[in-house]
Amino acid sequence: MDSVWLVGSGSHPEALTDPHDCRCYLVWDGTGGILVDTGTGLGARAWLAAVAEVCDPAALTGAVVARHHADHAGGA
């Protein structure tokens, strides 16, 4: 079972959100999950759509931000 998905990136062709975003991941076990990094917030619609392909975004319990840079934490 897959449990980690790339849901945002400034450069990865399969997960483009905003050019300024870092790589953002969804960790989902089928019943609950978290986000790892939230990007800048500039590509929020694309980012939320990518999460929604895996699970209901309302089912997530939180986010982990790897560092305080805007490309990792701006969307929080």
The first five atom37 places (N, CA, C, CB, O) and aatype in JSON, in Angstrom:
{
  "aatype": [12, 3, 15, 19, 17, 10, 19, 7, 15, 7, 15, 8, 14, 6, 0, 10, 16, 3, 14, 8, 3, 4, 1, 4, 18, 10, 19, 17, 3, 7, 16, 7, 7, 9, 10, 19, 3, 16, 7, 16, 7, 10, 7, 0, 1, 0, 17, 10, 0, 0, 19, 0, 6, 19, 4, 3, 14, 0, 0, 10, 16, 7, 0, 19, 19, 0, 1, 8, 8, 0, 3, 8, 0, 7, 7, 0],
  "atom_mask": [
    [1, 1, 1, 1, 1],
    [1, 1, 1, 1, 1],
    [1, 1, 1, 1, 1],
    [1, 1, 1, 1, 1],
    [1, 1, 1, 1, 1],
    [1, 1, 1, 1, 1],
    [1, 1, 1, 1, 1],
    [1, 1, 1, 0, 1],
    [1, 1, 1, 1, 1],
    [1, 1, 1, 0, 1],
    [1, 1, 1, 1, 1],
    [1, 1, 1, 1, 1],
    [1, 1, 1, 1, 1],
    [1, 1, 1, 1, 1],
    [1, 1, 1, 1, 1],
    [1, 1, 1, 1, 1],
    [1, 1, 1, 1, 1],
    [1, 1, 1, 1, 1],
    [1, 1, 1, 1, 1],
    [1, 1, 1, 1, 1],
    [1, 1, 1, 1, 1],
    [1, 1, 1, 1, 1],
    [1, 1, 1, 1, 1],
    [1, 1, 1, 1, 1],
    [1, 1, 1, 1, 1],
    [1, 1, 1, 1, 1],
    [1, 1, 1, 1, 1],
    [1, 1, 1, 1, 1],
    [1, 1, 1, 1, 1],
    [1, 1, 1, 0, 1],
    [1, 1, 1, 1, 1],
    [1, 1, 1, 0, 1],
    [1, 1, 1, 0, 1],
    [1, 1, 1, 1, 1],
    [1, 1, 1, 1, 1],
    [1, 1, 1, 1, 1],
    [1, 1, 1, 1, 1],
    [1, 1, 1, 1, 1],
    [1, 1, 1, 0, 1],
    [1, 1, 1, 1, 1],
    [1, 1, 1, 0, 1],
    [1, 1, 1, 1, 1],
    [1, 1, 1, 0, 1],
    [1, 1, 1, 1, 1],
    [1, 1, 1, 1, 1],
    [1, 1, 1, 1, 1],
    [1, 1, 1, 1, 1],
    [1, 1, 1, 1, 1],
    [1, 1, 1, 1, 1],
    [1, 1, 1, 1, 1],
    [1, 1, 1, 1, 1],
    [1, 1, 1, 1, 1],
    [1, 1, 1, 1, 1],
    [1, 1, 1, 1, 1],
    [1, 1, 1, 1, 1],
    [1, 1, 1, 1, 1],
    [1, 1, 1, 1, 1],
    [1, 1, 1, 1, 1],
    [1, 1, 1, 1, 1],
    [1, 1, 1, 1, 1],
    [1, 1, 1, 1, 1],
    [1, 1, 1, 0, 1],
    [1, 1, 1, 1, 1],
    [1, 1, 1, 1, 1],
    [1, 1, 1, 1, 1],
    [1, 1, 1, 1, 1],
    [1, 1, 1, 1, 1],
    [1, 1, 1, 1, 1],
    [1, 1, 1, 1, 1],
    [1, 1, 1, 1, 1],
    [1, 1, 1, 1, 1],
    [1, 1, 1, 1, 1],
    [1, 1, 1, 1, 1],
    [1, 1, 1, 0, 1],
    [1, 1, 1, 0, 1],
    [1, 1, 1, 1, 1]
  ],
  "atom_positions": [
    [[0.85, -1.18, 0.0], [0.0, 0.0, 0.0], [0.89, 1.25, 0.0], [-0.96, 0.0, 1.23], [1.83, 1.35, 0.79]],
    [[0.59, 2.16, -0.87], [1.31, 3.43, -0.89], [0.9, 4.25, 0.32], [1.03, 4.21, -2.21], [-0.25, 4.22, 0.74]],
    [[1.84, 4.97, 0.87], [1.51, 5.81, 2.02], [2.07, 7.23, 1.92], [2.01, 5.17, 3.28], [1.74, 8.08, 2.74]],
    [[2.92, 7.5, 0.91], [3.49, 8.83, 0.74], [3.29, 9.26, -0.71], [5.0, 8.84, 1.13], [3.65, 8.54, -1.64]],
    [[2.72, 10.45, -0.88], [2.47, 11.0, -2.21], [3.07, 12.38, -2.33], [0.97, 11.04, -2.52], [3.0, 13.18, -1.39]],
    [[3.67, 12.67, -3.47], [4.13, 14.01, -3.79], [2.91, 14.81, -4.24], [5.25, 14.0, -4.9], [2.3, 14.47, -5.25]],
    [[2.55, 15.86, -3.5], [1.34, 16.63, -3.83], [1.63, 18.07, -4.22], [0.39, 16.61, -2.66], [0.71, 18.82, -4.56]],
    [[2.89, 18.46, -4.17], [3.24, 19.82, -4.57], [4.71, 19.93, -4.88], [0.0, 0.0, 0.0], [5.54, 19.28, -4.26]],
    [[5.02, 20.79, -5.86], [6.41, 21.0, -6.24], [6.51, 22.18, -7.18], [7.0, 19.74, -6.89], [5.59, 22.46, -7.95]],
    [[7.62, 22.86, -7.1], [7.86, 23.96, -8.02], [8.46, 23.51, -9.33], [0.0, 0.0, 0.0], [8.5, 24.27, -10.3]],
    [[8.94, 22.24, -9.37], [9.63, 21.8, -10.58], [9.26, 20.4, -11.06], [11.09, 21.85, -10.35], [9.48, 20.08, -12.23]],
    [[8.71, 19.56, -10.21], [8.4, 18.18, -10.62], [7.19, 18.19, -11.56], [8.12, 17.28, -9.38], [6.14, 18.72, -11.19]],
    [[7.31, 17.63, -12.76], [6.24, 17.73, -13.75], [4.94, 17.05, -13.34], [6.71, 17.13, -15.04], [3.88, 17.4, -13.86]],
    [[4.97, 16.09, -12.43], [3.75, 15.39, -12.03], [3.06, 16.05, -10.84], [4.07, 13.96, -11.69], [1.97, 15.62, -10.45]],
    [[3.65, 17.06, -10.26], [3.05, 17.69, -9.08], [3.26, 19.2, -9.07], [3.64, 17.08, -7.82], [3.48, 19.78, -8.01]],
    [[3.19, 19.84, -10.23], [3.42, 21.28, -10.28], [2.34, 22.05, -9.53], [3.47, 21.76, -11.73], [1.15, 21.83, -9.75]],
    [[2.76, 22.92, -8.65], [1.84, 23.8, -7.96], [2.21, 25.24, -8.28], [1.86, 23.54, -6.42], [1.55, 25.89, -9.08]],
    [[3.27, 25.75, -7.66], [3.78, 27.09, -7.93], [5.3, 26.98, -8.09], [3.39, 28.1, -6.8], [5.92, 26.21, -7.37]],
    [[5.89, 27.74, -9.0], [7.34, 27.63, -9.21], [8.18, 27.87, -7.94], [7.75, 28.62, -10.25], [9.33, 27.45, -7.89]],
    [[7.62, 28.52, -6.94], [8.35, 28.83, -5.72], [8.2, 27.78, -4.63], [7.91, 30.15, -5.2], [8.81, 27.91, -3.57]],
    [[7.39, 26.75, -4.86], [7.14, 25.72, -3.83], [8.28, 24.71, -3.74], [5.84, 25.0, -4.13], [8.92, 24.37, -4.74]],
    [[8.51, 24.24, -2.53], [9.39, 23.09, -2.33], [8.56, 21.84, -2.67], [9.96, 23.03, -0.85], [7.4, 21.96, -3.06]],
    [[9.15, 20.67, -2.53], [8.37, 19.44, -2.69], [7.55, 19.22, -1.42], [9.28, 18.21, -2.98], [8.09, 19.22, -0.32]],
    [[6.26, 19.03, -1.6], [5.33, 18.85, -0.49], [4.74, 17.44, -0.58], [4.19, 19.94, -0.51], [4.4, 16.97, -1.67]],
    [[4.63, 16.78, 0.55], [4.2, 15.39, 0.57], [2.97, 15.2, 1.44], [5.32, 14.49, 1.06], [2.75, 15.94, 2.4]],
    [[2.18, 14.21, 1.08], [1.06, 13.74, 1.88], [1.43, 12.37, 2.4], [-0.27, 13.7, 1.05], [1.82, 11.49, 1.63]],
    [[1.32, 12.18, 3.71], [1.5, 10.86, 4.33], [0.11, 10.43, 4.77], [2.55, 10.89, 5.55], [-0.5, 11.07, 5.62]],
    [[-0.39, 9.34, 4.19], [-1.77, 8.89, 4.4], [-1.79, 7.38, 4.58], [-2.69, 9.32, 3.22], [-1.23, 6.66, 3.76]],
    [[-2.42, 6.9, 5.64], [-2.45, 5.46, 5.89], [-3.8, 4.81, 5.57], [-2.11, 5.2, 7.33], [-4.02, 3.64, 5.88]],
    [[-4.67, 5.56, 4.95], [-5.98, 5.04, 4.6], [-7.08, 5.52, 5.54], [0.0, 0.0, 0.0], [-8.26, 5.47, 5.19]],
    [[-6.71, 5.97, 6.72], [-7.69, 6.49, 7.67], [-7.31, 7.87, 8.21], [-7.87, 5.53, 8.82], [-8.18, 8.61, 8.68]],
    [[-6.05, 8.21, 8.17], [-5.59, 9.51, 8.67], [-4.29, 9.89, 8.03], [0.0, 0.0, 0.0], [-3.61, 9.07, 7.42]],
    [[-3.93, 11.16, 8.17], [-2.68, 11.57, 7.56], [-2.26, 12.96, 7.92], [0.0, 0.0, 0.0], [-2.97, 13.71, 8.6]],
    [[-1.06, 13.31, 7.45], [-0.48, 14.63, 7.66], [0.17, 15.1, 6.37], [0.54, 14.62, 8.82], [0.41, 14.32, 5.45]],
    [[0.45, 16.38, 6.33], [1.2, 16.97, 5.23], [2.62, 17.23, 5.69], [0.52, 18.27, 4.73], [2.84, 17.61, 6.84]],
    [[3.57, 17.02, 4.82], [4.95, 17.36, 5.1], [5.3, 18.52, 4.18], [5.93, 16.13, 4.89], [5.47, 18.36, 2.97]],
    [[5.41, 19.69, 4.77], [5.61, 20.97, 4.12], [4.34, 21.42, 3.41], [6.77, 20.89, 3.12], [3.55, 20.61, 2.93]],
    [[4.16, 22.73, 3.36], [2.92, 23.3, 2.84], [3.12, 24.24, 1.66], [2.21, 24.03, 3.93], [2.17, 24.87, 1.2]],
    [[4.35, 24.33, 1.16], [4.62, 25.22, 0.03], [4.44, 26.68, 0.41], [0.0, 0.0, 0.0], [4.33, 27.02, 1.59]],
    [[4.4, 27.53, -0.59], [4.27, 28.97, -0.37], [2.84, 29.41, -0.1], [4.81, 29.72, -1.55], [2.6, 30.46, 0.49]],
    [[1.89, 28.6, -0.55], [0.49, 28.99, -0.49], [0.01, 29.56, -1.81], [0.0, 0.0, 0.0], [-1.19, 29.7, -2.03]],
    [[0.95, 29.88, -2.71], [0.59, 30.47, -4.0], [-0.06, 29.44, -4.93], [1.82, 31.06, -4.67], [-0.84, 29.81, -5.81]],
    [[0.24, 28.18, -4.75], [-0.33, 27.12, -5.58], [-1.34, 26.29, -4.82], [0.0, 0.0, 0.0], [-1.5, 25.1, -5.09]],
    [[-2.04, 26.92, -3.86], [-2.93, 26.19, -2.95], [-4.02, 25.39, -3.67], [-3.57, 27.15, -2.0], [-4.31, 24.27, -3.26]],
    [[-4.62, 25.93, -4.71], [-5.69, 25.19, -5.41], [-5.17, 23.9, -6.01], [-6.31, 26.07, -6.51], [-5.8, 22.85, -5.87]],
    [[-4.03, 23.96, -6.68], [-3.45, 22.76, -7.29], [-3.02, 21.77, -6.22], [-2.27, 23.13, -8.18], [-3.18, 20.56, -6.37]],
    [[-2.47, 22.29, -5.15], [-1.99, 21.47, -4.05], [-3.16, 20.74, -3.38], [-1.24, 22.33, -3.02], [-3.07, 19.54, -3.12]],
    [[-4.24, 21.45, -3.08], [-5.41, 20.82, -2.48], [-6.06, 19.82, -3.43], [-6.42, 21.87, -2.08], [-6.56, 18.78, -2.98]],
    [[-6.06, 20.1, -4.72], [-6.62, 19.15, -5.69], [-5.8, 17.86, -5.71], [-6.64, 19.78, -7.11], [-6.36, 16.78, -5.83]],
    [[-4.47, 17.97, -5.58], [-3.63, 16.78, -5.55], [-3.88, 15.96, -4.29], [-2.14, 17.18, -5.64], [-3.91, 14.73, -4.34]],
    [[-4.08, 16.63, -3.16], [-4.41, 15.93, -1.91], [-5.76, 15.23, -2.06], [-4.44, 16.91, -0.71], [-5.91, 14.08, -1.65]],
    [[-6.73, 15.92, -2.65], [-8.08, 15.37, -2.8], [-8.13, 14.13, -3.7], [-9.0, 16.43, -3.36], [-9.07, 13.34, -3.62]],
    [[-7.13, 13.96, -4.55], [-7.06, 12.75, -5.37], [-6.77, 11.51, -4.52], [-6.0, 12.89, -6.45], [-7.08, 10.39, -4.92]],
    [[-6.18, 11.73, -3.34], [-5.81, 10.62, -2.44], [-6.81, 10.47, -1.3], [-4.4, 10.85, -1.88], [-7.2, 9.35, -0.96]],
    [[-7.23, 11.6, -0.71], [-8.11, 11.54, 0.45], [-8.89, 12.85, 0.57], [-7.29, 11.28, 1.74], [-8.64, 13.8, -0.16]],
    [[-9.82, 12.87, 1.5], [-10.55, 14.09, 1.82], [-9.61, 14.99, 2.63], [-11.88, 13.78, 2.62], [-9.17, 14.58, 3.71]],
    [[-9.27, 16.19, 2.15], [-8.37, 17.06, 2.89], [-8.83, 17.33, 4.32], [-8.21, 18.37, 2.15], [-8.0, 17.59, 5.19]],
    [[-10.12, 17.28, 4.58], [-10.64, 17.5, 5.93], [-10.26, 16.37, 6.88], [-12.15, 17.66, 5.89], [-10.35, 16.54, 8.1]],
    [[-9.84, 15.23, 6.35], [-9.46, 14.09, 7.18], [-8.02, 14.18, 7.69], [-9.64, 12.8, 6.41], [-7.6, 13.36, 8.51]],
    [[-7.27, 15.16, 7.23], [-5.88, 15.31, 7.68], [-5.85, 15.88, 9.1], [-5.08, 16.22, 6.72], [-6.71, 16.68, 9.47]],
    [[-4.87, 15.47, 9.86], [-4.79, 15.9, 11.25], [-3.75, 16.97, 11.51], [-4.52, 14.73, 12.12], [-3.69, 17.52, 12.61]],
    [[-2.92, 17.29, 10.52], [-1.93, 18.33, 10.74], [-0.88, 18.39, 9.66], [0.0, 0.0, 0.0], [-0.99, 17.74, 8.62]],
    [[0.13, 19.19, 9.93], [1.24, 19.37, 8.99], [2.54, 19.44, 9.77], [1.04, 20.64, 8.12], [2.6, 19.92, 10.9]],
    [[3.59, 18.96, 9.12], [4.94, 19.08, 9.65], [5.7, 19.97, 8.68], [5.64, 17.67, 9.83], [5.73, 19.69, 7.48]],
    [[6.3, 21.02, 9.19], [7.06, 21.94, 8.35], [8.55, 21.68, 8.61], [6.68, 23.43, 8.65], [9.02, 21.81, 9.74]],
    [[9.27, 21.32, 7.56], [10.67, 20.94, 7.69], [11.58, 22.1, 8.12], [11.17, 20.37, 6.39], [12.54, 21.89, 8.86]],
    [[11.27, 23.29, 7.67], [12.06, 24.46, 8.07], [11.23, 25.71, 7.83], [13.4, 24.54, 7.29], [10.2, 25.66, 7.15]],
    [[11.65, 26.8, 8.38], [10.86, 28.03, 8.37], [11.0, 28.85, 7.08], [11.24, 28.88, 9.55], [10.63, 30.02, 7.08]],
    [[11.52, 28.3, 6.03], [11.62, 29.04, 4.77], [10.24, 29.15, 4.13], [12.6, 28.35, 3.8], [9.39, 28.28, 4.32]],
    [[10.02, 30.21, 3.39], [8.7, 30.47, 2.8], [8.25, 29.36, 1.85], [8.73, 31.79, 2.06], [7.06, 29.09, 1.76]],
    [[9.18, 28.72, 1.15], [8.77, 27.67, 0.21], [8.3, 26.39, 0.93], [9.93, 27.33, -0.74], [7.68, 25.53, 0.31]],
    [[8.59, 26.27, 2.21], [8.17, 25.12, 3.02], [6.98, 25.46, 3.92], [9.34, 24.62, 3.86], [6.14, 24.61, 4.16]],
    [[6.91, 26.7, 4.4], [5.95, 27.05, 5.45], [4.94, 28.11, 5.08], [6.68, 27.5, 6.63], [4.0, 28.34, 5.84]],
    [[5.1, 28.77, 3.96], [4.2, 29.88, 3.61], [2.74, 29.49, 3.49], [0.0, 0.0, 0.0], [1.86, 30.29, 3.79]],
    [[2.48, 28.26, 3.06], [1.1, 27.8, 2.91], [0.44, 27.38, 4.2], [0.0, 0.0, 0.0], [-0.76, 27.12, 4.22]],
    [[1.22, 27.31, 5.27], [0.65, 26.89, 6.55], [-0.25, 27.97, 7.1], [1.76, 26.56, 7.57], [-0.83, 27.81, 8.18]]
  ]
}
